[in-house]
């Protein structure tokens, strides 16, 4: 479950300027997400959260506050949507 996106560069946090980990966390919480986990990897904040029993995974550009599109040209596997949950997993 992810927010609706009309454009791969969807404004997650408006303003097209750098954002902080706390801003990403606050945005998810204000949108009704719980159990929010956020980590910075390179220029992206990777986040997981729960809403309505579903797990959501997000990759937010730290320089612009935009969600990274699933079809953008970043080939780095660290930013693959399938790996976000692993990157944000809390240590046991």
C-alpha positions in Angstrom: 0.0 0.0 0.0 1.5 3.3 -1.1 0.1 6.8 -1.6 -1.5 7.4 -4.9 1.0 8.7 -7.4 0.1 10.4 -10.7 3.8 11.1 -11.4 6.9 9.1 -10.4 8.3 12.2 -8.8 5.2 12.6 -6.5 5.6 15.4 -4.0 5.6 13.5 -0.7 6.7 16.6 1.2 5.8 19.8 -0.7 8.4 22.5 -1.4 11.0 20.7 -3.6 13.8 21.3 -1.0 15.8 19.1 1.4 13.9 17.2 4.1 14.9 15.5 7.3 14.3 12.0 8.7 11.9 13.6 11.3 9.9 15.3 8.5 9.5 12.0 6.7 8.4 10.3 9.9 6.0 13.1 10.8 4.4 13.1 7.3 3.7 9.4 7.5 2.3 9.7 11.0 0.1 12.6 9.9 -1.2 10.5 7.0 -2.3 7.8 9.4 0.6 5.4 9.2 1.9 3.6 12.3 5.0 1.7 13.3 7.0 4.1 11.1 10.7 3.2 10.5 13.0 5.5 8.6 16.7 5.2 7.6 18.9 7.3 5.4 20.7 5.5 2.6 22.7 7.7 0.3 20.3 10.5 -0.8 17.1 8.6 0.0 15.2 8.0 3.1 13.8 4.5 3.1 10.7 4.0 5.2 8.3 1.3 6.2 5.0 1.8 8.0 1.6 0.1 8.6 -1.9 1.3 7.8 -5.1 -0.7 7.9 -3.2 -3.9 8.4 -1.0 -3.3 5.3 2.7 -2.7 5.1 3.8 0.3 3.1 7.3 0.9 1.7 8.6 4.4 0.7 11.7 5.8 -0.8 11.9 9.6 -0.3 14.5 11.8 -2.0 16.2 13.7 0.9 17.1 16.6 -1.4 13.6 17.2 -2.8 11.0 15.5 -0.5 9.7 13.6 -3.5 8.8 9.9 -3.6 11.2 8.0 -5.8 9.3 6.5 -8.7 9.3 2.8 -9.2 10.2 3.4 -12.9 13.0 5.9 -12.4 16.5 5.1 -13.7 18.2 4.4 -10.4 19.7 0.9 -10.8 21.2 0.7 -7.4 19.6 -2.4 -5.7 19.8 -0.6 -2.3 16.9 1.6 -3.5 14.8 -1.2 -4.9 11.4 -1.2 -3.3 11.7 -4.9 -2.4 14.7 -4.1 -0.2 13.3 -1.2 1.7 11.7 -3.4 4.4 15.1 -5.1 4.9 16.9 -1.8 5.2 14.5 -0.4 7.8 14.2 -3.6 9.8 14.9 -3.0 13.5 17.7 -5.1 15.0 16.6 -8.1 17.1 
